[in-house]
């Protein structure tokens, strides 16, 4: 099973992000995801993820 998905590159859209991190939740197991964004990428991707009701925590 996969416990973590770490994305160093910004996915093209929120649907792609959700598909990638969904790999941590296979077979009813939870998991964690980390998305590393540049300042330029941050605003657009955060908006898309909020629209999808994806949990977001900035670190």
ABEGO torsion letter per residue (X at the ends): XBABBBBABBBABAAAAAAAAAAAABGGBBBBBBBBBBAAAAAAAAAAAAAAGBBBBBX
